[in-house]
Amino acid sequence: MPGIIRRLFANHRPRLGGLDILKYIGPGFVVTVGFIDPGNWATNVAAGSRFGYALLWVVTLSTLILILVQHNAAHLGIATGLCLSEAAAKFFRQPWRALFLGSAMLASIATSLAELLGAAIGLNMLFGLPLMGGALLTAGVVLGVLFSNGYRVIERAIIGFVSLIGFSFIYELFLAQVDWPATARGLVLPAFPDQSSLIIMAVLGAVVMPHNIFLHSEIIQSRQWHRENAASIREHLRYEYIDTILAMGVGWAINSAMIVMAAAVFFASGVTVSELSQAEATLRPLLGGSAAMIFAVALLLAGFSSSVSSAMAGGSIFAGVFGEPLDLRDNHSRLGALLSIGLATLAVFFWRDPFQGLIWSQVALSIQLPWTILGLILLTSSVEVMGEYRNRGGEKWMLWGIGLLVAALNGLLLVSFF
């Protein structure tokens, strides 16, 4: 095993000169916005309030999986100039192509459902707007901003504000009565409390999100680094790995802090959270009486920014079916984004319990995840697709192991229902 690990990281030792790395930092952090979307908030609060610190290991394991999977998605984009959906359309045959891209589109819709529900809950907390009305308003604003290309103007402000709320959870760890020995055990020791399989799968799906894998490869390929010489491509691959590790590490810290705070605030008091609005209590040690309003605003903005990301992923997946990159001036990309947001908005009308809707949307992502990982493995291990940059040896087999592990956890969830 040590030999495999050494070989795995042998090609990821860039020589950092001054601020050179800053040129490559970015795509991973854009994807990390998904770490603090409403689906993550719901699953983390549910995990902490119901099972205390016991499920922290799921975030640790999911983040390790995510680093390798997201790196390979970026690897595909850098080496080929194709996003994951384009590569699948080009190299997969029917019916596998239809199954792969069709299930990915469903995952994008499930993600959009969670984001719209979160934004709608935020609007309800702030203005008393009914859930369905809030979802419709959010969907309209998201599509309007997306199709007018106006999102780039406010993207940084939204990401900055939502990230600030995420980091506030980390800061709160020093204010709350946290059981640190239990936290340390929970981060590294797997535990399967009774009736926890649904939440385990929800946390996994909330961290390793299929649509983010597609979006990461889309963002990377748009830079068209594959057109440069071989030495430059290898440099991009090395620096991208650092970007991914740093960004996913930030996501791990924020997700873990959310569970720890929920355990310290709710589990320690014997309170099980059944509504996302209850989670504002986790911000009270830091924000006091303003916690509810700040939480609602953050939830609204997290839902809005994440809805745009999921719509972009839907546009990328749908455009890829036709062998095209994401371009929201093109009808295929627009239709994909519209399907992702439109069908998710329709689904809101069928969920009587929004909190459970958030949980089950993340479970749906976990169920689809093995298909995305399998497709990614086949593409990034192919000489035809990747040429000299294909995965070999340890990294290839670790990806297969991840796919089998996620499939096994899905099997555990299925068995638990019987």
Stockholm file with secondary structure:
# STOCKHOLM 1.0

chainA/1-418         MPGIIRRLFANHRPRLGGLDILKYIGPGFVVTVGFIDPGNWATNVAAGSRFGYALLWVVTLSTLILILVQHNAAHLGIATGLCLSEAAAKFFRQPWRALFLGSAMLASIATSLAELLGAAIGLNMLFGLPLMGGALLTAGVVLGVLFSNGYRVIERAIIGFVSLIGFSFIYELFLAQVDWPATARGLVLPAFPDQSSLIIMAVLGAVVMPHNIFLHSEIIQSRQWHRENAASIREHLRYEYIDTILAMGVGWAINSAMIVMAAAVFFASGVTVSELSQAEATLRPLLGGSAAMIFAVALLLAGFSSSVSSAMAGGSIFAGVFGEPLDLRDNHSRLGALLSIGLATLAVFFWRDPFQGLIWSQVALSIQLPWTILGLILLTSSVEVMGEYRNRGGEKWMLWGIGLLVAALNGLLLVSFF
#=GR chainA/1-418 SS CHHHHHHHHTTCCCCCCTTGGGGTCSHHHHHHGGGGSHHHHHHHHHHHHHHTTTTHHHHHHHHHHHHHHHHHHHHHHHHHSCCHHHHHHHHCCTTHHHHHHHHHHHHHHHHHHHHHHHHHHHHHHHHCCCHHHHHHHHHHHHHHHHHTTCHHHHHHHHHHHHHHHHHHHHHHTTTSCCCHHHHHHHHHSCCCCTTCHHHHHHHHHHHSCHHHHHHHHHHHHTTCGGGSCHHHHHHHHHHHHHHHHHHHHHHHHHHHHHHHHHHHHTGGGTCCCCSGGGGGGGGHHHHGGGHHHHHHHHHHHHHHHHHHHHHHHHHHHHHHHTTCCCCTTSHHHHHHHHHHHHHHHHHHTTCSCHHHHHHHHHHHHHHHHHHHHHHHHHHHTCHHHHGGGCCCHHHHHHHHHHHHHHHHHHHHHHHHTC
#=GC SS_cons         CHHHHHHHHTTCCCCCCTTGGGGTCSHHHHHHGGGGSHHHHHHHHHHHHHHTTTTHHHHHHHHHHHHHHHHHHHHHHHHHSCCHHHHHHHHCCTTHHHHHHHHHHHHHHHHHHHHHHHHHHHHHHHHCCCHHHHHHHHHHHHHHHHHTTCHHHHHHHHHHHHHHHHHHHHHHTTTSCCCHHHHHHHHHSCCCCTTCHHHHHHHHHHHSCHHHHHHHHHHHHTTCGGGSCHHHHHHHHHHHHHHHHHHHHHHHHHHHHHHHHHHHHTGGGTCCCCSGGGGGGGGHHHHGGGHHHHHHHHHHHHHHHHHHHHHHHHHHHHHHHTTCCCCTTSHHHHHHHHHHHHHHHHHHTTCSCHHHHHHHHHHHHHHHHHHHHHHHHHHHTCHHHHGGGCCCHHHHHHHHHHHHHHHHHHHHHHHHTC
//
